Amino acid sequence: MMITKPVSVFEALDLGLIDFKKALEAQKEAYSRVKNGEQFCALIFCRHHPVITLGRSSSRKNILATEADLISGGIEVCETERGGDVTYHGPGSMNVYPIINLKFFKKDIHWFLRTLEEIVINLLSDLRIKGLRLTGLTGVWTGIAGEEKKIASIGITIRHWITLHGLSIIIKEADLKKFQYIRPCGMDIKMTSLETLLGRNIEMEEIKEILIRKFEAEFTRHVNMVNS
């Protein structure tokens, strides 16, 4: 079967503020549509109620919060199949879950991870912020050498060359407080937010619209239609 190249690569869906597990269900539904050829690619946006997620390589030792901390903060803990270690998602972070069949682009996991980083770096550039990669690490940082702070985390899983999970960008300064409850990515690193860097209120819709354009621009030029 040949899937015709669409005018727009992605069908974007905004789930709003949603529980992590419900968002995962939405990802799996999109995955099935993409796998069955009913949809080309999906781009799911959402924010989560407070949750700490553990990736495949996570250690619970990297959760520093006590049970009382978690209860008082209304923070759920969920194990996931994504790569990476521990991270926190709150209402002030934008999560983007691209459901993509890589055989229509490049069957290359490293290329996909670097492309997600590039999209975030391009977003930051539009906001006049310099985004950075750190050698050997996945994600995006800002700042100067030796004082970098992480602003975007990336963790994925791939089945049959179709991607799940994705990236999380900290938008609201208020979300930073809860990162004290973990060792982000299993490391002693500092996190930052767009509001902290820009010194102003940031609307989620503003960031979502930029991200849609960046995803479309980056992936459209790599579409490689093949027989499935």
N, C-alpha and C positions, 0 to 999 in steps of 0.2 A: 504494500500500500504506500502511496506517495502522499505525504501531507503537504498541501500547498503553502508556500511561504506567505505568512499573513502580512497585512499592511502594518499592523502593530505587533511587535514580538510578544508583548505581555498583555494579559488581561489582569488589571489591578483590582484587588479586593481589599477594602479597609474594614477590619473587624472591630475597630475601636478598642475600648478597654475590656479585656476578656481574660478569663482564667487561662493559665498556660496549657492545661490539659485540653480545654475546648479548642484552643488555637491549634494544638497538635492534631486533633481530629479533623479540623478544616484542612490542614496540610495533607493529611492522608487521603482525604477525599479528592483534593486537587491532584495528588500524585496518581490516583487511579485514573482520573480523566486524561492526564498527560500520557500515562502508560498505554491507555486504550486508544489513543489517537483522537479523543474527543475534544481536546484542548491542546494548543501548541505549548504555551508556557504560562504559568501563573505567577503573580507577584502579590504576596499577602503582606499587608501592613497591619500592625496591631500594637497595643500597649498592654502590659500585664499588671494584674494585681500583684502585690509584693510576693516574689518567689525567688528562691535560690535554686538554681539548676546545676546538676552534676553531669558532666560529660563522661565519655567512656574511660578516660584516663584519670578521673577524679579520685581524690581521697577525701573522706569526710573530715579528716584532720584539718582541712582547709576551711571548714566552717568554724568560725571562732565564736559564734553566738551560743549562748546557753539555751536550753529549752524554754526558759522563762523569757529570754530576749525574743525568741521566735514567736511565742504566743502573744506577748505584749505588742510586738510589731506587726502582728497579723501576717507573718511570713510563712509561706508554704515551702517545703523542700521536695523537689522532684528529681528523680534519676531520669536521664535521657540517653538516647542512642547517638547523640551528636559527638563529634570529636571535641577535644579540649578538656579543661578542668572545670573548676567551679566559677560561676558568675551569678550576679544578682540582676533581676529585672524588676523595675518598678513602673508606676504610672507615668513617670517623666522620661522614659526611654522609648525610642522608636525601634521596634523590631521589624525586620524585613526578611520574609521567608520566600526566596525565589524557588519555584518548583520547575526545574529545567531538565529536559532530556539532552544531555551533553553530546549525544551522537549527532545532533543537529548543529553543534558548534565545534567543540574540541573535546575529545575523550581524554581529558587531562585534568586531574584533580588539582595539581599545583597551579595550572593556568586559571582554573575557576576561583581558587582562593585569592590569587593575586589580582584577578579582575574585580572581586568584591572589594578588596583593599583600594584599588584604583578608583572605584566609584565613590568611596567615602572621601578619598583624597581630593577628587574633583569637586565633590560637594563642599568640602572645607575651603577649597580654593575660591569658589564662587562667593563665599562669605569672608574672603580675605584672611583665611587662617591657613598656615602651612601644616599640612599633614605629613607624618613621617612613618616609614617602615623601620623596624628594628631587625637587624640580621638574625635569622634563625627563629623569629617569633611571628605569629600570625596575629593580625589586627592592625589598628592605626593609632598612632600617638601624635602628640603635639609638644612643642617646647624646644629647649636647647639641649645639646648633648650633655648627658649626665643628669638632667633634670626633666626628662620626658614624662609626660602623663598620658595615660591611655584614655581614648575617647570612644573607641569602637572595638567591640569584641566579635569574633567570628568563630562559629562552630557549625560543622555540617555533617551530614551522613549521605551516602549515595547507594541507591539500590538500582540495579539494572541500568546504571549510568544516569539515573534520574535523581536530582538533588532534593534534599529536605533540610530543614532548619536554615540558618543563614547568619545574619548580622544584627547587632544591637548597638545603637548609637545613643549615648547619654545626652539628652536635650536639656532637661530641667535640673537646675542646681540642687533642688531639694532631694533628688535621687541619690546624691553623693553620700549622704549621711549613712545610708544602709550598707554601704560598701565596707564599713568598719566591721561588719559581721563576718567577713570572709577574707581569705587571701586570694584576690582576683587572679584567676588562671593559675592558681597554685604558686604565685610569686608575691614577693613583697614590692608591689608597685602601687603608684598613686593613680587615681582616676580623676578625670575632669569632665566638664559638661560644656555644651555650646553656650549656655547662658553665662557660665563663669568666664569663658573666653571672650565673649562679645559684650558682656556687661549690660545686657538688656533682655527683656522678655522675648522668648522665641515661641511662636505658635507651631504646633505639630503639623498643621496643614501646609505651612510654608516649606517645611523640610520634606514632607511627603511629595509635594509637587516637583521639587528639585530632584529628588531621588528617582522618581518615575522617568524624568527626562534623561538622567544619567544612565539608568539601566537600559533604556531604549537605545541611546546613542552607542553605548559600549557593546551591547550584544547584537544589535542590528548589523554592524559591520563584520560580525563573525559568523553569521548564519551560513550554514553549509548543508543545504538540503540533500538528503540521501534517501535511498530506498530503505524502508524499514523491514 
